[in-house]
Amino acid sequence: MNQTPSTLHATRNTQHVTLISAFLLTLLLASCVTPSAGAGPTPAAATAAHPATPPDVQEMTAAPLRFVLPSPGEEPVSGWRPPLYPVPWAVYSYDHFYFTRPNPADQVNWPQPDYRYGGIFFATEVHTGVDIDANIGTPVLAAGPGTVVWAGGGFYTGVPDNTTDPYGLAVSIQHNFGYQGKPLFTVYAHMSRVDVTVGQRVDSGQQLGLVGETGRTTGPHLHFEVRLEYNLYHHTLNPELWLAPPQGWGVLVGRLIQQNGVLLSSFPVQVISEETGRVRQVRTYGTETINPDPHYQENMVLSDLPAGLYRISVIFDGRDHQFWVEILPGQVTYFTYTLYGDFQLVAPPTPALDFVPTTPTPTHTKRPR
């Protein structure tokens, strides 16, 4: 295409101005991002102030330098949570956070609020573990190293392959370590598939099978138990006191007593964050087949609480009993409360022995029933 002299002159002037602008912009950027001798690199996201730019250069700078960051992906199914403390985790000698979660980290791996240890379901049955919400086919993972002592149906009745067993397809592990010289077991129930066999050695995080809804259940989930000394239904303890908490989070443990000295049974307790206002509700234990921790002697546990100040509310006989506790990261906050009486925020007496996980003395493994 032919250009007139005037058009060509105007084009050259435009190119000349453009070259000058590019040159000045290059000098400006170099002065801003080049570190001085001996100075460390400036972080990419830093917003430190620079010396004032001369007006003529300001006019030539069309737009500030912008950093384009990738858009964040969708949150995992479970929502964001910190990683767990390494196991075994024990701030004090009476702590025993020995187990990892039996579900993958990118899935729901905390107890369902309405299906905790000590709850009463199906009218009269007391819950001896925690239920963790999960879809059918979600991997079930070993919470600690040990030996598989049951794999398949019939775990509750002790009759192998019993299709009417309430636990459905289940796996049980006797762990390499014990507590107070007694063996420890974990149980994984209602599975759709079992991938291990009796006598097999497993490590923490190893897949045991898949989540299902076999046995007596209202939907797919993982039922998880911790058993001490004997692998029997009446030897369970609250798993929320054995599963390592997320980093920076803690566990609330309480013992609530009526005036006559009887433990408050199956009673709702609200735990309210003073920072966010979020309300969590937990019930005190039922009265049968439940075993409190050897040291806490609790009847209420609520795990996975972000560190901070919380208000406890117990509405009893028309009165709202309130008091405040502080959740500390990686620790148990323990309280006792007598209705219409004293509230104490104290730790239980320190035991004489330091119960770090140890390998128990070999004993005959009793058959579950």
HUSUL-V875031 format. One record per helix or strand of 2 or more residues. SS is the DSSP state (2 for helix, 1 for strand). FROM is the first residue (numbers start at 1). TO is the last residue. If there is no record, write none. Layout:
BEGIN
ss=[SS:SS]
from=[FROM:FROM]
to=[TO:TO]
END
This chain:
BEGIN
ss=[2:2:1:1:1:1:1:1:1:1:1:1:2:1:2:1:1:1:1:1:1:1:1]
from=[5:55:120:125:130:139:146:169:182:201:207:221:233:236:239:249:268:279:300:308:319:332:343]
to=[33:60:121:126:133:141:152:179:194:202:212:228:235:237:241:257:273:283:306:316:327:338:344]
END
